[in-house]
Each structure stands twice: as structure tokens, then as C-alpha cells.
Amino acid sequence: MPEVSLFSESTNNIRPMPQKLLYDRRSASYVLSISTRALDYLIANKQLAPLRLGKKIMLSHQELTKFCRSNHLSLTANPVTDSGL
């Protein structure tokens, strides 16, 4: 397997790493800084739309970015049902 280098041999400049297009569950949860269990809940509640490649669940970079930019107030807000509390 050829070795991948971040340095250009001719100028010794650092080249940026290519952006991943798809993330598996573990990588997606790492990128979002949540547990894989929390990611599974987001998928089950249809807040994230996964791609399925056979049995493998993948999430696109675009889907993760869209989720990060959305409003998550409903995830953390605790509505008060009784005005006396």
C-alpha cells in the first residue's frame, strides 16, 4: 500500500486532507461530539437521514452539516406543563 504524505515533495508545503463524503455511525458520532447511542436516537426520530449500504449505516457530510446548523432548542428545552412550578 503506498504511503500517503501531507507534504508536497517539490515544495514541502502542507496539502489539506480531502473532505470525507460519508461517515459511518462511529465517525459521525465523533464529528457531532455525541455518543453512538444518541446518534441512533437522532436517526430513529428522523432528525438525521442515513444512507444504507447493505447493512452499513452511513451519514453524508452534508446531512451532518445541515443538522449542526439547525435549531436544537426542542432537544434541550423542558416545557413547563404546570404554571405553579
C-alpha positions in Angstrom: 0.0 0.0 0.0 1.5 3.4 -1.0 2.3 5.8 1.9 0.2 8.9 1.9 2.1 12.1 2.7 0.7 15.5 3.6 3.8 17.2 2.2 4.3 18.0 -1.4 7.7 16.6 -2.5 8.5 19.6 -4.7 7.8 22.5 -2.4 7.4 20.8 1.1 4.0 22.6 1.5 1.2 21.1 3.5 -1.7 19.9 1.4 -5.2 19.8 3.0 -6.7 16.4 3.6 -9.7 15.7 1.4 -13.2 16.1 2.9 -14.9 12.8 3.7 -18.2 12.4 1.9 -19.7 9.6 4.0 -19.2 8.8 7.7 -20.1 5.5 9.5 -22.0 5.7 12.8 -18.9 5.8 14.9 -17.2 8.6 12.9 -20.4 10.6 12.6 -21.0 10.5 16.4 -17.3 11.6 16.9 -17.8 14.5 14.5 -21.0 15.6 16.2 -19.4 15.0 19.7 -22.2 12.7 20.8 -22.4 9.0 21.7 -23.3 6.4 19.1 -26.5 5.7 21.1 -27.5 9.4 20.9 -26.8 9.2 17.1 -29.1 6.2 16.9 -31.9 8.1 18.6 -31.5 11.0 16.2 -31.8 8.5 13.3 -34.8 6.8 14.8 -36.5 10.1 15.4 -35.8 11.1 11.8 -33.7 14.1 12.7 -30.9 12.6 10.6 -31.4 10.8 7.3 -28.9 7.9 6.9 -27.8 6.2 3.7 -27.8 2.4 3.9 -25.1 0.5 2.0 -26.2 -3.1 2.6 -26.3 -3.4 6.4 -24.0 -0.5 7.0 -25.5 2.8 8.0 -23.7 5.9 6.6 -24.3 9.6 7.0 -23.3 12.2 4.4 -21.2 15.2 5.3 -24.0 17.4 4.0 -26.5 15.8 6.4 -24.2 16.3 9.4 -23.6 19.9 8.4 -27.3 20.5 8.0 -28.1 19.0 11.4 -25.4 21.1 13.1 -26.8 24.3 11.6 -30.4 23.6 12.6 -32.1 24.8 15.8 -32.0 22.2 18.5 -33.9 24.0 21.1 -36.5 21.3 21.3 -33.9 18.7 22.2 -32.9 20.6 25.4 -36.0 22.6 26.3 -38.1 21.3 29.2 -41.6 22.7 28.7 -43.4 23.6 31.9 -46.8 22.0 31.9 -47.9 23.3 35.3 -47.9 27.0 35.8 -47.4 26.6 39.6 -43.9 25.2 39.2 
